[in-house]
């Protein structure tokens, strides 16, 4: 008959470390398999580089509310995903879309003149 060495009991510290390792592995697996990357936030200079604008141009766009931004305390941030959407939405379809925009503007202008009279 074989004699086995007595089973060693784990200290509370060792059990705590084992539990922490399990939790960390589970959290890493959740993050790695979530499939959705976290939205990347850019500072003003990074967003300016991303859009190929000067930093003062970025502040002007923010002041006129022409670009999506996040203001937290006194700092400005820009979501990379929202900037991509903003760029894609600004895309025009050529001369036909410009003519459409001019017609819309003229129609609105004429109707506002009629209301004033």
C-alpha positions as CSV (number, residue, x, y, z in Angstrom):
1,X,0.0,0.0,0.0
2,X,1.3,3.5,-0.9
3,X,1.6,6.2,1.6
4,X,0.6,9.6,0.3
5,X,1.9,12.7,1.9
6,X,-0.6,14.5,4.0
7,X,-2.6,17.1,2.0
8,X,-1.3,20.6,2.7
9,X,-3.9,23.1,3.6
10,X,-3.8,26.4,1.8
11,X,-3.3,29.5,3.9
12,X,-5.9,32.3,3.7
13,X,-3.4,34.4,1.7
14,X,-3.0,31.7,-0.9
15,X,-6.8,31.2,-1.1
16,X,-7.3,34.9,-1.6
17,X,-4.6,35.0,-4.4
18,X,-6.2,32.0,-6.1
19,X,-9.6,33.7,-6.0
20,X,-8.1,37.0,-7.4
21,X,-6.5,35.1,-10.2
22,X,-9.8,33.5,-11.1
23,X,-11.6,36.8,-11.1
24,X,-9.0,38.5,-13.2
25,X,-9.1,35.7,-15.8
26,X,-12.9,35.9,-16.0
27,X,-12.8,39.7,-16.4
28,X,-10.1,39.5,-19.1
29,X,-12.1,36.9,-20.9
30,X,-15.2,39.1,-20.8
31,X,-13.3,42.1,-22.1
32,X,-11.5,40.2,-24.9
33,X,-14.7,38.5,-26.1
34,X,-17.0,41.4,-25.9
35,X,-16.3,42.3,-29.5
36,X,-17.1,46.0,-29.0
37,X,-14.0,48.1,-28.7
38,X,-14.2,50.9,-26.2
39,X,-14.9,54.3,-27.8
40,X,-11.6,56.2,-28.1
41,X,-11.6,59.8,-26.9
42,X,-9.2,62.3,-28.4
43,X,-7.9,65.5,-27.0
44,X,-8.1,68.7,-29.0
45,X,-4.6,68.4,-30.6
46,X,-5.2,64.7,-31.4
47,X,-8.6,65.5,-33.0
48,X,-7.0,68.3,-35.0
49,X,-4.4,65.9,-36.3
50,X,-7.1,63.3,-37.0
51,X,-9.1,65.8,-39.1
52,X,-6.1,67.6,-40.5
53,X,-7.1,70.9,-39.0
54,X,-5.3,73.4,-36.9
55,X,-6.1,73.5,-33.2
56,X,-7.6,77.1,-33.5
57,X,-9.9,75.7,-36.2
58,X,-11.1,73.0,-33.9
59,X,-12.0,75.6,-31.2
60,X,-13.9,77.6,-33.8
61,X,-15.9,74.5,-34.9
62,X,-16.7,73.8,-31.2
63,X,-17.7,77.5,-30.6
64,X,-20.1,77.4,-33.5
65,X,-21.4,73.9,-32.5
66,X,-20.5,72.5,-35.9
67,X,-18.6,69.4,-34.6
68,X,-19.6,66.8,-32.0
69,X,-17.6,67.2,-28.8
70,X,-17.6,66.3,-25.1
71,X,-16.8,69.0,-22.5
72,X,-15.8,67.6,-19.1
73,X,-14.8,70.3,-16.6
74,X,-12.6,72.7,-18.6
75,X,-11.4,70.1,-21.1
76,X,-12.6,69.2,-24.6
77,X,-12.7,65.6,-25.9
78,X,-13.8,64.2,-29.2
79,X,-15.1,60.7,-29.8
80,X,-13.2,59.1,-32.7
81,X,-16.4,57.3,-33.8
82,X,-18.5,60.5,-33.8
83,X,-15.8,62.4,-35.7
84,X,-15.9,59.6,-38.4
85,X,-19.7,59.9,-38.5
86,X,-19.5,63.7,-38.8
87,X,-17.1,63.4,-41.7
88,X,-19.3,60.8,-43.5
89,X,-22.4,63.0,-43.0
90,X,-20.7,66.0,-44.5
91,X,-20.0,64.1,-47.7
92,X,-21.9,65.6,-50.6
93,X,-23.0,63.8,-53.8
94,X,-21.6,66.4,-56.2
95,X,-23.3,69.2,-58.2
96,X,-26.8,67.7,-57.8
97,X,-26.7,68.0,-54.0
98,X,-25.3,71.5,-54.2
99,X,-28.2,72.5,-56.5
100,X,-30.7,70.9,-54.1
101,X,-29.2,72.8,-51.1
102,X,-29.4,76.1,-53.0
103,X,-33.1,75.5,-54.0
104,X,-33.9,74.6,-50.4
105,X,-32.2,77.8,-49.1
106,X,-34.0,80.0,-51.7
107,X,-37.3,78.5,-50.9
108,X,-36.9,79.1,-47.2
109,X,-35.8,82.6,-47.9
110,X,-38.8,83.4,-50.1
111,X,-41.2,82.0,-47.5
112,X,-39.6,84.0,-44.7
113,X,-40.0,87.2,-46.8
114,X,-43.7,86.5,-47.3
115,X,-44.3,86.1,-43.6
116,X,-42.7,89.4,-42.8
117,X,-44.9,91.3,-45.3
